[in-house]
Amino acid sequence: MAAQELPVVAPSEFEQVAKADEAAIDELRPARADDAAELLVLQRACWTSDAILNDTFEIPALHEDLATVRANFATYETWVLRRGPRLIGAVRGVLRGTDWEVGRLMVAPDLQGQGLGQMLLQHIERQAPPSARRLWLFTGKRSEANIRLYTRAGYQLIPDDDDSLPHVPHTVRLVKLTSPESSQAG
């Protein structure tokens, strides 16, 4: 019996896009107004899974609309991470007194666990002005992967009865003191 030759099939459009995505270079840059719609979609994708995990939809990120996301660019220093044309991550920070608030750290669900969240966290920490004495953030009480990321980065859980930072329902708050060198610089 003669071997049957299989036809050669051209790669599908999906395979071509996937290969192009793998070859694309990541770009981390300040957010622009034209990022807002895609950022909102990514935000909802990330926090919907967090809402399910924490058994609550009382998550501020899920209640923002496009106008709010755009308006927040004026208040928060927001950074986006793109891989080719795709927005794959983001993070923001804002100085409140001597506290640098880290927020909206997000990585596309299909790319989580690859170190992108850690890279975004390190980047936004470096953006803190010299006057920042501590960094702080909050995450869902049951968001164990997030809590592990933050504690590995040097953040410590603060007690529920600590009123030095705002309370957000269904969350834990974490803080990290800045180094003396960074708070004396500038």
C-alpha positions in Angstrom: 0.0 0.0 0.0 1.5 3.3 -1.0 1.8 6.1 1.5 -0.8 8.8 1.1 0.4 12.3 0.9 -1.4 14.8 3.1 -2.3 18.1 1.5 -0.3 21.2 2.6 -2.6 23.6 4.4 -1.8 27.3 4.7 -1.8 28.6 8.3 -5.1 29.9 9.5 -5.6 33.5 10.2 -5.7 32.7 13.9 -2.4 30.9 13.8 -0.9 33.9 11.9 -2.1 36.3 14.5 -0.9 34.1 17.4 2.6 33.9 15.8 2.7 37.6 15.3 1.6 38.1 18.9 4.4 35.9 20.1 7.0 37.8 18.1 5.7 41.3 19.1 7.8 43.4 21.5 6.2 44.5 24.7 5.9 48.3 25.1 5.3 49.9 28.5 4.2 53.5 28.3 2.0 56.1 29.9 -1.7 55.7 29.1 -3.3 57.9 26.5 -6.9 58.8 26.0 -7.2 56.4 23.1 -6.2 53.5 25.5 -9.3 54.1 27.7 -11.8 51.8 25.9 -9.5 48.9 25.7 -8.3 49.5 29.3 -11.9 49.3 30.5 -12.4 46.0 28.7 -9.3 44.6 30.3 -10.3 45.9 33.7 -13.7 44.2 33.5 -12.1 40.9 32.3 -9.6 41.0 35.2 -12.0 42.1 38.0 -14.9 39.8 36.9 -12.8 36.8 37.8 -11.8 38.5 41.0 -15.4 39.2 41.8 -16.3 35.5 41.4 -13.3 34.4 43.5 -14.2 36.8 46.3 -18.0 36.2 46.0 -18.8 39.9 45.6 -19.4 42.4 42.8 -18.7 45.3 45.2 -15.4 45.9 43.4 -14.8 49.5 42.4 -13.1 48.6 39.1 -16.3 46.9 38.0 -18.4 50.0 38.4 -16.4 52.4 36.4 -17.5 53.5 33.0 -15.5 54.8 30.0 -15.7 58.4 31.1 -14.4 57.6 34.6 -11.5 55.6 33.2 -10.6 58.5 30.9 -11.0 61.1 33.8 -8.8 59.0 36.0 -5.9 59.6 33.7 -5.7 63.2 35.0 -5.5 62.0 38.6 -3.5 58.8 38.5 -0.2 58.1 36.8 -1.4 55.3 34.6 0.8 53.0 32.6 -0.2 50.4 29.9 1.6 47.4 28.7 1.1 46.5 25.0 2.2 43.5 23.1 2.0 44.6 19.5 -1.5 46.2 19.1 -2.9 44.4 22.1 -3.2 45.9 25.6 -2.1 43.2 27.9 -1.6 44.9 31.2 -1.8 48.2 33.2 -1.1 49.7 36.5 -1.6 53.1 38.1 -0.3 55.1 41.1 -1.1 58.3 42.9 0.5 60.2 45.8 -1.9 60.9 48.7 0.0 62.8 51.4 3.1 60.7 51.9 1.5 57.4 50.7 1.9 56.1 47.1 -1.3 54.3 46.3 -0.8 51.5 43.8 -3.9 50.4 42.0 -5.6 48.8 39.0 -2.7 46.4 38.5 -4.0 44.1 35.8 -2.7 41.5 33.4 -4.8 39.8 30.7 -6.2 36.6 32.1 -4.5 34.4 29.4 -1.1 35.9 30.2 -1.2 35.8 34.0 1.5 33.8 35.8 4.3 34.9 33.5 5.8 37.7 35.6 4.1 40.6 33.9 2.3 41.6 37.1 5.5 41.6 39.0 7.1 43.8 36.3 4.2 46.2 36.4 4.3 46.4 40.2 8.1 47.1 40.2 7.6 49.8 37.5 4.9 51.7 39.4 6.9 51.5 42.6 9.8 53.2 40.8 7.4 56.0 39.8 6.7 56.9 43.4 8.0 60.4 44.2 10.8 60.8 46.7 8.3 62.2 49.3 6.4 58.8 49.4 7.1 57.1 52.7 5.1 54.0 52.1 3.4 52.2 49.2 0.0 50.7 49.7 -2.6 48.8 47.8 -5.6 46.6 48.3 -6.8 43.3 46.8 -9.6 40.8 47.4 -9.5 38.9 50.7 -9.6 35.6 48.7 -7.3 36.7 45.9 -4.5 34.4 47.1 -2.3 34.7 43.9 -2.4 38.5 44.2 -1.6 38.4 47.9 1.4 36.1 47.2 2.6 38.5 44.5 2.5 41.5 46.9 4.0 39.7 49.9 6.9 38.4 47.7 7.4 42.0 46.7 7.8 43.1 50.3 4.2 44.2 51.1 2.8 43.3 54.5 -0.9 42.8 55.4 -2.2 45.4 57.8 -4.8 44.6 60.4 -8.5 45.3 59.7 -8.6 47.7 62.7 -5.8 49.9 61.3 -7.5 53.1 60.2 -4.4 54.7 58.7 -5.6 53.8 55.2 -9.0 53.7 53.6 -11.1 50.5 54.0 -12.5 48.9 50.9 -15.2 46.2 51.6 -14.2 42.6 50.9 -10.5 43.4 50.6 -7.2 43.3 52.5 -4.8 46.2 52.5 -1.0 45.8 52.2 1.8 48.3 52.8 5.5 48.5 52.0 7.7 51.1 53.5 10.0 52.9 51.1 13.7 52.7 51.7 15.3 55.6 53.6 17.5 56.3 50.6 14.5 56.8 48.3 12.6 59.0 50.8 15.7 61.3 51.2 16.4 61.6 47.5 15.4 64.7 45.6 
